[in-house]
Amino acid sequence: MSAITAHLTVEQFLALPEDPSVRQELLGGELVTMGRGGVKHEIVKSNFGQELGAYFQQNRIGRVMSESTFRITEHDAPMPDVSVVLAGRLPKEGEGLMAIVPDIAIEVVSSEPAAVLRAKIKLYLDHGAKAVWVAYPKLRIIEVHDGSGVRELSGERLLETPGVLPGFSVPASAFFREI
């Protein structure tokens, strides 16, 4: 990813000409162009979508979303790879970005600089996300960031967030299948 120094508001960001071949988000007023993730990135993202989608089919307590942009502050509109929004929090009407923080933001690491990733984790948690899951396909690990700190999962260790998704319990390895 590359960042262009320009302290934009979300309104200015949304007014920019849209190029469908370029994915961008706004962090701290700076326009961040997101790199192409590649095949492993997309498979891991899909695995999160499938596992969470199956969970929400059985437990109608929220939605899983892919690459949705959220308006978090006047200068922040990030686009997590995958996100979870619990029932009752999604706007029923309206246009534009969702002015909420996802309950769980999921980032699949491919090419973003560490500083950008850390800023996004802090942004999500500081504004009410209950957890941030960060998947590292090359290392086959998932970091779970929440109010209690950070824990690292790999292999058969279970990814669980019982206070947010009761009964959701999936081995970390399931998110890296087929890569």
C-alpha positions as a Markdown table, in Angstrom:
| # | Residue | x | y | z |
|---|---|---|---|---|
| 1 | Met | 0.0 | 0.0 | 0.0 |
| 2 | Ser | 1.1 | 3.5 | -0.5 |
| 3 | Ala | -0.2 | 6.6 | 1.3 |
| 4 | Ile | -0.5 | 10.1 | -0.1 |
| 5 | Thr | -0.2 | 12.9 | 2.4 |
| 6 | Ala | -3.4 | 14.9 | 2.2 |
| 7 | His | -5.7 | 15.4 | 5.3 |
| 8 | Leu | -9.0 | 14.7 | 3.8 |
| 9 | Thr | -12.4 | 14.4 | 5.4 |
| 10 | Val | -14.6 | 11.5 | 4.6 |
| 11 | Glu | -16.8 | 13.8 | 2.5 |
| 12 | Gln | -13.8 | 14.9 | 0.4 |
| 13 | Phe | -12.7 | 11.3 | 0.1 |
| 14 | Leu | -16.2 | 10.3 | -1.2 |
| 15 | Ala | -16.1 | 13.2 | -3.7 |
| 16 | Leu | -12.9 | 11.9 | -5.3 |
| 17 | Pro | -13.4 | 10.4 | -8.8 |
| 18 | Glu | -13.9 | 6.6 | -8.3 |
| 19 | Asp | -11.6 | 4.2 | -10.2 |
| 20 | Pro | -13.0 | 0.7 | -9.9 |
| 21 | Ser | -9.5 | -0.8 | -10.5 |
| 22 | Val | -8.1 | 1.0 | -7.4 |
| 23 | Arg | -9.2 | 0.2 | -3.8 |
| 24 | Gln | -8.7 | 3.0 | -1.3 |
| 25 | Glu | -9.5 | 3.8 | 2.2 |
| 26 | Leu | -9.1 | 6.9 | 4.4 |
| 27 | Leu | -7.0 | 6.6 | 7.6 |
| 28 | Gly | -6.2 | 9.7 | 9.7 |
| 29 | Gly | -7.2 | 11.9 | 6.8 |
| 30 | Glu | -4.7 | 10.2 | 4.5 |
| 31 | Leu | -5.7 | 8.4 | 1.3 |
| 32 | Val | -4.3 | 4.8 | 1.4 |
| 33 | Thr | -4.2 | 2.8 | -1.8 |
| 34 | Met | -4.6 | -0.9 | -1.0 |
| 35 | Gly | -2.4 | -3.4 | -2.8 |
| 36 | Arg | -3.6 | -6.4 | -4.6 |
| 37 | Gly | -3.8 | -9.3 | -2.2 |
| 38 | Gly | -3.2 | -12.2 | -4.5 |
| 39 | Val | -4.6 | -15.7 | -4.5 |
| 40 | Lys | -3.7 | -16.7 | -0.9 |
| 41 | His | -5.2 | -13.5 | 0.4 |
| 42 | Glu | -8.4 | -14.1 | -1.4 |
| 43 | Ile | -8.7 | -17.7 | -0.3 |
| 44 | Val | -8.1 | -16.8 | 3.4 |
| 45 | Lys | -10.7 | -14.0 | 3.0 |
| 46 | Ser | -13.1 | -16.5 | 1.5 |
| 47 | Asn | -12.5 | -19.0 | 4.2 |
| 48 | Phe | -13.5 | -16.4 | 6.8 |
| 49 | Gly | -16.6 | -15.6 | 4.8 |
| 50 | Gln | -17.6 | -19.2 | 4.6 |
| 51 | Glu | -17.0 | -20.0 | 8.3 |
| 52 | Leu | -18.8 | -16.9 | 9.5 |
| 53 | Gly | -21.6 | -17.3 | 6.9 |
| 54 | Ala | -22.3 | -20.8 | 8.1 |
| 55 | Tyr | -22.4 | -19.6 | 11.7 |
| 56 | Phe | -24.8 | -16.8 | 10.8 |
| 57 | Gln | -27.1 | -19.2 | 8.9 |
| 58 | Gln | -27.5 | -21.1 | 12.2 |
| 59 | Asn | -27.4 | -18.0 | 14.5 |
| 60 | Arg | -29.3 | -15.1 | 13.2 |
| 61 | Ile | -27.4 | -12.5 | 15.3 |
| 62 | Gly | -25.6 | -10.5 | 12.7 |
| 63 | Arg | -24.0 | -10.4 | 9.3 |
| 64 | Val | -20.6 | -11.1 | 7.7 |
| 65 | Met | -19.5 | -8.5 | 5.2 |
| 66 | Ser | -16.7 | -8.3 | 2.7 |
| 67 | Glu | -14.7 | -5.2 | 1.9 |
| 68 | Ser | -17.3 | -2.8 | 3.3 |
| 69 | Thr | -16.1 | 0.7 | 4.0 |
| 70 | Phe | -17.1 | 2.1 | 7.4 |
| 71 | Arg | -17.2 | 5.8 | 8.4 |
| 72 | Ile | -15.6 | 5.8 | 11.9 |
| 73 | Thr | -14.6 | 9.4 | 12.3 |
| 74 | Glu | -14.5 | 12.6 | 10.2 |
| 75 | His | -11.1 | 11.5 | 8.9 |
| 76 | Asp | -11.3 | 7.7 | 9.0 |
| 77 | Ala | -13.1 | 5.4 | 6.5 |
| 78 | Pro | -11.3 | 2.0 | 6.6 |
| 79 | Met | -12.2 | -1.0 | 4.6 |
| 80 | Pro | -11.6 | -4.3 | 6.5 |
| 81 | Asp | -11.2 | -7.4 | 4.3 |
| 82 | Val | -14.1 | -9.0 | 6.2 |
| 83 | Ser | -16.2 | -7.7 | 9.0 |
| 84 | Val | -18.9 | -8.8 | 11.4 |
| 85 | Val | -21.8 | -6.5 | 12.4 |
| 86 | Leu | -24.2 | -7.7 | 15.0 |
| 87 | Ala | -28.0 | -7.6 | 14.5 |
| 88 | Gly | -29.7 | -4.2 | 15.0 |
| 89 | Arg | -26.6 | -2.2 | 14.3 |
| 90 | Leu | -26.9 | -1.9 | 10.5 |
| 91 | Pro | -28.6 | 1.2 | 9.2 |
| 92 | Lys | -32.0 | 0.2 | 7.6 |
| 93 | Glu | -31.9 | 3.0 | 5.1 |
| 94 | Gly | -29.7 | 5.6 | 3.6 |
| 95 | Glu | -26.9 | 6.0 | 1.1 |
| 96 | Gly | -23.2 | 6.2 | 1.5 |
| 97 | Leu | -21.0 | 4.6 | 4.1 |
| 98 | Met | -22.1 | 2.9 | 7.2 |
| 99 | Ala | -21.4 | 5.3 | 10.1 |
| 100 | Ile | -20.6 | 2.5 | 12.6 |
| 101 | Val | -17.6 | 0.4 | 13.7 |
| 102 | Pro | -17.8 | -3.3 | 12.9 |
| 103 | Asp | -18.1 | -5.5 | 15.9 |
| 104 | Ile | -15.2 | -7.6 | 14.5 |
| 105 | Ala | -12.9 | -6.3 | 11.9 |
| 106 | Ile | -10.8 | -8.9 | 10.0 |
| 107 | Glu | -7.6 | -8.0 | 8.2 |
| 108 | Val | -5.8 | -10.5 | 6.0 |
| 109 | Val | -2.2 | -9.4 | 5.8 |
| 110 | Ser | -0.6 | -9.3 | 2.3 |
| 111 | Ser | 1.3 | -6.1 | 1.5 |
| 112 | Glu | 0.3 | -3.4 | 3.9 |
| 113 | Pro | 3.0 | -1.7 | 6.0 |
| 114 | Ala | 3.0 | -2.6 | 9.7 |
| 115 | Ala | 2.3 | 1.0 | 10.6 |
| 116 | Val | -0.9 | 1.1 | 8.6 |
| 117 | Leu | -2.1 | -2.3 | 10.0 |
| 118 | Arg | -1.3 | -1.1 | 13.6 |
| 119 | Ala | -3.2 | 2.2 | 13.0 |
| 120 | Lys | -6.2 | 0.3 | 11.8 |
| 121 | Ile | -6.2 | -2.1 | 14.7 |
| 122 | Lys | -6.0 | 0.8 | 17.1 |
| 123 | Leu | -8.7 | 2.8 | 15.2 |
| 124 | Tyr | -11.2 | -0.2 | 15.4 |
| 125 | Leu | -10.6 | -0.9 | 19.1 |
| 126 | Asp | -10.5 | 2.7 | 20.2 |
| 127 | His | -13.9 | 3.3 | 18.5 |
| 128 | Gly | -15.8 | 0.3 | 19.9 |
| 129 | Ala | -14.9 | -2.8 | 17.9 |
| 130 | Lys | -15.1 | -5.8 | 20.2 |
| 131 | Ala | -12.2 | -7.6 | 18.4 |
| 132 | Val | -9.9 | -7.4 | 15.5 |
| 133 | Trp | -8.7 | -10.6 | 13.9 |
| 134 | Val | -5.5 | -10.4 | 11.8 |
| 135 | Ala | -4.6 | -13.3 | 9.6 |
| 136 | Tyr | -1.1 | -13.9 | 8.3 |
| 137 | Pro | -1.4 | -16.4 | 5.4 |
| 138 | Lys | 2.4 | -16.9 | 5.0 |
| 139 | Leu | 2.8 | -17.7 | 8.7 |
| 140 | Arg | -0.6 | -19.5 | 9.0 |
| 141 | Ile | -1.4 | -17.6 | 12.3 |
| 142 | Ile | -4.3 | -15.4 | 13.5 |
| 143 | Glu | -3.8 | -12.6 | 16.0 |
| 144 | Val | -6.8 | -11.8 | 18.1 |
| 145 | His | -6.8 | -8.2 | 19.4 |
| 146 | Asp | -9.4 | -7.3 | 22.0 |
| 147 | Gly | -9.8 | -5.5 | 25.3 |
| 148 | Ser | -7.7 | -8.1 | 27.1 |
| 149 | Gly | -4.7 | -7.8 | 24.8 |
| 150 | Val | -3.4 | -9.9 | 21.9 |
| 151 | Arg | -3.3 | -13.7 | 21.5 |
| 152 | Glu | -1.9 | -15.7 | 18.7 |
| 153 | Leu | -3.6 | -18.8 | 17.3 |
| 154 | Ser | -2.3 | -21.4 | 14.9 |
| 155 | Gly | -2.9 | -25.1 | 14.0 |
| 156 | Glu | -5.8 | -26.5 | 16.0 |
| 157 | Arg | -6.1 | -23.7 | 18.5 |
| 158 | Leu | -9.7 | -22.4 | 18.4 |
| 159 | Leu | -10.7 | -19.0 | 17.2 |
| 160 | Glu | -13.5 | -18.0 | 19.6 |
| 161 | Thr | -15.0 | -14.7 | 20.8 |
| 162 | Pro | -17.8 | -16.0 | 23.0 |
| 163 | Gly | -18.9 | -12.6 | 24.2 |
| 164 | Val | -19.5 | -11.6 | 20.6 |
| 165 | Leu | -20.3 | -14.8 | 18.7 |
| 166 | Pro | -21.5 | -17.4 | 21.2 |
| 167 | Gly | -20.8 | -20.9 | 20.0 |
| 168 | Phe | -18.4 | -19.9 | 17.2 |
| 169 | Ser | -15.4 | -22.1 | 17.6 |
| 170 | Val | -13.2 | -22.9 | 14.6 |
| 171 | Pro | -9.6 | -24.1 | 14.5 |
| 172 | Ala | -7.2 | -21.5 | 13.1 |
| 173 | Ser | -6.0 | -24.0 | 10.5 |
| 174 | Ala | -9.5 | -23.9 | 8.9 |
| 175 | Phe | -8.9 | -20.3 | 7.7 |
| 176 | Phe | -5.8 | -21.4 | 5.8 |
| 177 | Arg | -7.1 | -24.5 | 4.1 |
| 178 | Glu | -6.3 | -24.8 | 0.4 |
| 179 | Ile | -3.4 | -22.3 | 0.5 |
